[in-house]
Amino acid sequence: MELVYKFFPSLQRNQTKLASDHRIMVAFSLLSLL
């Protein structure tokens, strides 16, 4: 999750949007594992 914040610093500032951006973070995490 910390790696995602490095690429998406805006997510840290908008904690309330984490719920809506959860799919984006999950997708990015899966891509980083490839």
PQR file of N, CA, C, O and H, with PARSE charges and radii, in Angstrom:
ATOM      1  N   MET A   1       0.836  -1.212   0.000 -0.4000 1.5000
ATOM      2  CA  MET A   1       0.000   0.000   0.000 -0.0000 2.0000
ATOM      3  C   MET A   1       0.868   1.257   0.000  0.5500 1.7000
ATOM      4  O   MET A   1       0.509   2.273  -0.596 -0.5500 1.4000
ATOM      5  N   GLU A   2       2.003   1.174   0.671 -0.4000 1.5000
ATOM      6  CA  GLU A   2       2.889   2.343   0.724 -0.0000 2.0000
ATOM      7  C   GLU A   2       3.438   2.670  -0.666  0.5500 1.7000
ATOM      8  O   GLU A   2       3.608   3.837  -1.018 -0.5500 1.4000
ATOM      9  H   GLU A   2       2.294   0.349   1.156  0.4000 1.0000
ATOM     10  N   LEU A   3       3.714   1.621  -1.450 -0.4000 1.5000
ATOM     11  CA  LEU A   3       4.230   1.844  -2.804 -0.0000 2.0000
ATOM     12  C   LEU A   3       3.201   2.569  -3.651  0.5500 1.7000
ATOM     13  O   LEU A   3       3.545   3.411  -4.481 -0.5500 1.4000
ATOM     14  H   LEU A   3       3.576   0.673  -1.164  0.4000 1.0000
ATOM     15  N   VAL A   4       1.934   2.235  -3.436 -0.4000 1.5000
ATOM     16  CA  VAL A   4       0.861   2.885  -4.192 -0.0000 2.0000
ATOM     17  C   VAL A   4       0.827   4.368  -3.869  0.5500 1.7000
ATOM     18  O   VAL A   4       0.611   5.200  -4.750 -0.5500 1.4000
ATOM     19  H   VAL A   4       1.655   1.551  -2.763  0.4000 1.0000
ATOM     20  N   TYR A   5       1.044   4.699  -2.590 -0.4000 1.5000
ATOM     21  CA  TYR A   5       1.020   6.109  -2.181 -0.0000 2.0000
ATOM     22  C   TYR A   5       2.150   6.880  -2.848  0.5500 1.7000
ATOM     23  O   TYR A   5       2.023   8.075  -3.116 -0.5500 1.4000
ATOM     24  H   TYR A   5       1.220   4.024  -1.873  0.4000 1.0000
ATOM     25  N   LYS A   6       3.260   6.189  -3.114 -0.4000 1.5000
ATOM     26  CA  LYS A   6       4.389   6.871  -3.745 -0.0000 2.0000
ATOM     27  C   LYS A   6       4.029   7.302  -5.161  0.5500 1.7000
ATOM     28  O   LYS A   6       4.434   8.366  -5.629 -0.5500 1.4000
ATOM     29  H   LYS A   6       3.363   5.219  -2.896  0.4000 1.0000
ATOM     30  N   PHE A   7       3.252   6.440  -5.837 -0.4000 1.5000
ATOM     31  CA  PHE A   7       2.852   6.760  -7.208 -0.0000 2.0000
ATOM     32  C   PHE A   7       1.590   7.613  -7.244  0.5500 1.7000
ATOM     33  O   PHE A   7       1.347   8.344  -8.204 -0.5500 1.4000
ATOM     34  H   PHE A   7       2.923   5.576  -5.456  0.4000 1.0000
ATOM     35  N   PHE A   8       0.782   7.507  -6.173 -0.4000 1.5000
ATOM     36  CA  PHE A   8      -0.460   8.286  -6.098 -0.0000 2.0000
ATOM     37  C   PHE A   8      -0.502   9.086  -4.801  0.5500 1.7000
ATOM     38  O   PHE A   8      -1.307   8.789  -3.919 -0.5500 1.4000
ATOM     39  H   PHE A   8       0.979   6.913  -5.393  0.4000 1.0000
ATOM     40  N   PRO A   9       0.362  10.106  -4.674 -0.5600 1.5000
ATOM     41  CA  PRO A   9       0.422  10.914  -3.449  0.2800 2.0000
ATOM     42  C   PRO A   9      -0.903  11.597  -3.137  0.5500 1.7000
ATOM     43  O   PRO A   9      -1.180  11.946  -1.990 -0.5500 1.4000
ATOM     44  N   SER A  10      -1.714  11.784  -4.169 -0.4000 1.5000
ATOM     45  CA  SER A  10      -3.001  12.456  -3.959 -0.0000 2.0000
ATOM     46  C   SER A  10      -3.917  11.615  -3.085  0.5500 1.7000
ATOM     47  O   SER A  10      -4.810  12.145  -2.423 -0.5500 1.4000
ATOM     48  H   SER A  10      -1.488  11.501  -5.101  0.4000 1.0000
ATOM     49  N   LEU A  11      -3.695  10.285  -3.081 -0.4000 1.5000
ATOM     50  CA  LEU A  11      -4.554   9.413  -2.277 -0.0000 2.0000
ATOM     51  C   LEU A  11      -4.335   9.681  -0.795  0.5500 1.7000
ATOM     52  O   LEU A  11      -5.273   9.600  -0.002 -0.5500 1.4000
ATOM     53  H   LEU A  11      -2.969   9.854  -3.619  0.4000 1.0000
ATOM     54  N   GLN A  12      -3.099  10.000  -0.418 -0.4000 1.5000
ATOM     55  CA  GLN A  12      -2.819  10.279   0.989 -0.0000 2.0000
ATOM     56  C   GLN A  12      -3.541  11.544   1.432  0.5500 1.7000
ATOM     57  O   GLN A  12      -4.006  11.638   2.567 -0.5500 1.4000
ATOM     58  H   GLN A  12      -2.337  10.065  -1.062  0.4000 1.0000
ATOM     59  N   ARG A  13      -3.631  12.506   0.535 -0.4000 1.5000
ATOM     60  CA  ARG A  13      -4.277  13.778   0.883 -0.0000 2.0000
ATOM     61  C   ARG A  13      -5.791  13.620   0.928  0.5500 1.7000
ATOM     62  O   ARG A  13      -6.476  14.319   1.674 -0.5500 1.4000
ATOM     63  H   ARG A  13      -3.254  12.429  -0.387  0.4000 1.0000
ATOM     64  N   ASN A  14      -6.304  12.701   0.129 -0.4000 1.5000
ATOM     65  CA  ASN A  14      -7.756  12.505   0.082 -0.0000 2.0000
ATOM     66  C   ASN A  14      -8.120  11.142   0.666  0.5500 1.7000
ATOM     67  O   ASN A  14      -8.517  10.229  -0.057 -0.5500 1.4000
ATOM     68  H   ASN A  14      -5.748  12.132  -0.478  0.4000 1.0000
ATOM     69  N   GLN A  15      -7.979  11.022   1.976 -0.4000 1.5000
ATOM     70  CA  GLN A  15      -8.277   9.755   2.642 -0.0000 2.0000
ATOM     71  C   GLN A  15      -9.724   9.333   2.419  0.5500 1.7000
ATOM     72  O   GLN A  15     -10.032   8.142   2.416 -0.5500 1.4000
ATOM     73  H   GLN A  15      -7.657  11.764   2.563  0.4000 1.0000
ATOM     74  N   THR A  16     -10.604  10.300   2.234 -0.4000 1.5000
ATOM     75  CA  THR A  16     -12.022   9.980   2.064 -0.0000 2.0000
ATOM     76  C   THR A  16     -12.284   9.320   0.716  0.5500 1.7000
ATOM     77  O   THR A  16     -13.324   8.694   0.513 -0.5500 1.4000
ATOM     78  H   THR A  16     -10.353  11.268   2.237  0.4000 1.0000
ATOM     79  N   LYS A  17     -11.337   9.464  -0.200 -0.4000 1.5000
ATOM     80  CA  LYS A  17     -11.520   8.879  -1.531 -0.0000 2.0000
ATOM     81  C   LYS A  17     -10.922   7.476  -1.627  0.5500 1.7000
ATOM     82  O   LYS A  17     -10.998   6.832  -2.673 -0.5500 1.4000
ATOM     83  H   LYS A  17     -10.492   9.972  -0.036  0.4000 1.0000
ATOM     84  N   LEU A  18     -10.332   7.011  -0.535 -0.4000 1.5000
ATOM     85  CA  LEU A  18      -9.715   5.688  -0.566 -0.0000 2.0000
ATOM     86  C   LEU A  18     -10.726   4.618  -0.953  0.5500 1.7000
ATOM     87  O   LEU A  18     -10.394   3.676  -1.672 -0.5500 1.4000
ATOM     88  H   LEU A  18     -10.270   7.533   0.315  0.4000 1.0000
ATOM     89  N   ALA A  19     -11.949   4.759  -0.480 -0.4000 1.5000
ATOM     90  CA  ALA A  19     -12.976   3.759  -0.775 -0.0000 2.0000
ATOM     91  C   ALA A  19     -13.243   3.691  -2.277  0.5500 1.7000
ATOM     92  O   ALA A  19     -13.360   2.604  -2.842 -0.5500 1.4000
ATOM     93  H   ALA A  19     -12.219   5.524   0.105  0.4000 1.0000
ATOM     94  N   SER A  20     -13.339   4.847  -2.915 -0.4000 1.5000
ATOM     95  CA  SER A  20     -13.631   4.876  -4.346 -0.0000 2.0000
ATOM     96  C   SER A  20     -12.398   4.536  -5.179  0.5500 1.7000
ATOM     97  O   SER A  20     -12.516   4.041  -6.300 -0.5500 1.4000
ATOM     98  H   SER A  20     -13.244   5.730  -2.456  0.4000 1.0000
ATOM     99  N   ASP A  21     -11.219   4.804  -4.630 -0.4000 1.5000
ATOM    100  CA  ASP A  21      -9.986   4.525  -5.362 -0.0000 2.0000
ATOM    101  C   ASP A  21      -9.408   3.159  -5.012  0.5500 1.7000
ATOM    102  O   ASP A  21      -8.315   2.813  -5.459 -0.5500 1.4000
ATOM    103  H   ASP A  21     -11.123   5.206  -3.720  0.4000 1.0000
ATOM    104  N   HIS A  22     -10.134   2.388  -4.219 -0.4000 1.5000
ATOM    105  CA  HIS A  22      -9.636   1.083  -3.788 -0.0000 2.0000
ATOM    106  C   HIS A  22      -9.361   0.184  -4.990  0.5500 1.7000
ATOM    107  O   HIS A  22      -8.353  -0.522  -5.029 -0.5500 1.4000
ATOM    108  H   HIS A  22     -11.022   2.669  -3.856  0.4000 1.0000
ATOM    109  N   ARG A  23     -10.253   0.214  -5.958 -0.4000 1.5000
ATOM    110  CA  ARG A  23     -10.077  -0.632  -7.150 -0.0000 2.0000
ATOM    111  C   ARG A  23      -8.820  -0.251  -7.906  0.5500 1.7000
ATOM    112  O   ARG A  23      -8.108  -1.116  -8.414 -0.5500 1.4000
ATOM    113  H   ARG A  23     -11.071   0.787  -5.927  0.4000 1.0000
ATOM    114  N   ILE A  24      -8.548   1.045  -7.980 -0.4000 1.5000
ATOM    115  CA  ILE A  24      -7.362   1.524  -8.692 -0.0000 2.0000
ATOM    116  C   ILE A  24      -6.099   1.037  -7.987  0.5500 1.7000
ATOM    117  O   ILE A  24      -5.146   0.600  -8.633 -0.5500 1.4000
ATOM    118  H   ILE A  24      -9.127   1.748  -7.567  0.4000 1.0000
ATOM    119  N   MET A  25      -6.102   1.116  -6.666 -0.4000 1.5000
ATOM    120  CA  MET A  25      -4.926   0.689  -5.899 -0.0000 2.0000
ATOM    121  C   MET A  25      -4.699  -0.805  -6.044  0.5500 1.7000
ATOM    122  O   MET A  25      -3.564  -1.260  -6.190 -0.5500 1.4000
ATOM    123  H   MET A  25      -6.876   1.471  -6.141  0.4000 1.0000
ATOM    124  N   VAL A  26      -5.788  -1.566  -6.003 -0.4000 1.5000
ATOM    125  CA  VAL A  26      -5.670  -3.021  -6.135 -0.0000 2.0000
ATOM    126  C   VAL A  26      -5.134  -3.381  -7.514  0.5500 1.7000
ATOM    127  O   VAL A  26      -4.255  -4.232  -7.645 -0.5500 1.4000
ATOM    128  H   VAL A  26      -6.709  -1.196  -5.885  0.4000 1.0000
ATOM    129  N   ALA A  27      -5.664  -2.732  -8.531 -0.4000 1.5000
ATOM    130  CA  ALA A  27      -5.221  -3.002  -9.896 -0.0000 2.0000
ATOM    131  C   ALA A  27      -3.743  -2.656 -10.051  0.5500 1.7000
ATOM    132  O   ALA A  27      -2.990  -3.408 -10.670 -0.5500 1.4000
ATOM    133  H   ALA A  27      -6.378  -2.040  -8.424  0.4000 1.0000
ATOM    134  N   PHE A  28      -3.328  -1.531  -9.497 -0.4000 1.5000
ATOM    135  CA  PHE A  28      -1.933  -1.109  -9.603 -0.0000 2.0000
ATOM    136  C   PHE A  28      -1.022  -2.073  -8.855  0.5500 1.7000
ATOM    137  O   PHE A  28       0.086  -2.369  -9.301 -0.5500 1.4000
ATOM    138  H   PHE A  28      -3.939  -0.920  -8.994  0.4000 1.0000
ATOM    139  N   SER A  29      -1.503  -2.564  -7.704 -0.4000 1.5000
ATOM    140  CA  SER A  29      -0.713  -3.504  -6.912 -0.0000 2.0000
ATOM    141  C   SER A  29      -0.500  -4.789  -7.694  0.5500 1.7000
ATOM    142  O   SER A  29       0.594  -5.354  -7.683 -0.5500 1.4000
ATOM    143  H   SER A  29      -2.404  -2.324  -7.342  0.4000 1.0000
ATOM    144  N   LEU A  30      -1.538  -5.249  -8.370 -0.4000 1.5000
ATOM    145  CA  LEU A  30      -1.429  -6.481  -9.160 -0.0000 2.0000
ATOM    146  C   LEU A  30      -0.447  -6.285 -10.310  0.5500 1.7000
ATOM    147  O   LEU A  30       0.334  -7.184 -10.623 -0.5500 1.4000
ATOM    148  H   LEU A  30      -2.427  -4.790  -8.379  0.4000 1.0000
ATOM    149  N   LEU A  31      -0.484  -5.119 -10.936 -0.4000 1.5000
ATOM    150  CA  LEU A  31       0.424  -4.844 -12.048 -0.0000 2.0000
ATOM    151  C   LEU A  31       1.867  -4.804 -11.563  0.5500 1.7000
ATOM    152  O   LEU A  31       2.774  -5.238 -12.273 -0.5500 1.4000
ATOM    153  H   LEU A  31      -1.118  -4.389 -10.683  0.4000 1.0000
ATOM    154  N   SER A  32       2.082  -4.288 -10.369 -0.4000 1.5000
ATOM    155  CA  SER A  32       3.443  -4.183  -9.838 -0.0000 2.0000
ATOM    156  C   SER A  32       4.014  -5.561  -9.522  0.5500 1.7000
ATOM    157  O   SER A  32       5.231  -5.740  -9.480 -0.5500 1.4000
ATOM    158  H   SER A  32       1.345  -3.934  -9.792  0.4000 1.0000
ATOM    159  N   LEU A  33       3.132  -6.530  -9.301 -0.4000 1.5000
ATOM    160  CA  LEU A  33       3.592  -7.885  -8.981 -0.0000 2.0000
ATOM    161  C   LEU A  33       4.005  -8.647 -10.238  0.5500 1.7000
ATOM    162  O   LEU A  33       4.722  -9.644 -10.152 -0.5500 1.4000
ATOM    163  H   LEU A  33       2.143  -6.385  -9.335  0.4000 1.0000
ATOM    164  N   LEU A  34       3.555  -8.184 -11.400 -0.4000 1.5000
ATOM    165  CA  LEU A  34       3.887  -8.880 -12.645 -0.0000 2.0000
ATOM    166  C   LEU A  34       5.351  -8.698 -13.002  0.5500 1.7000
ATOM    167  O   LEU A  34       5.807  -9.217 -14.021 -0.5500 1.4000
ATOM    168  H   LEU A  34       2.973  -7.374 -11.470  0.4000 1.0000
TER
END
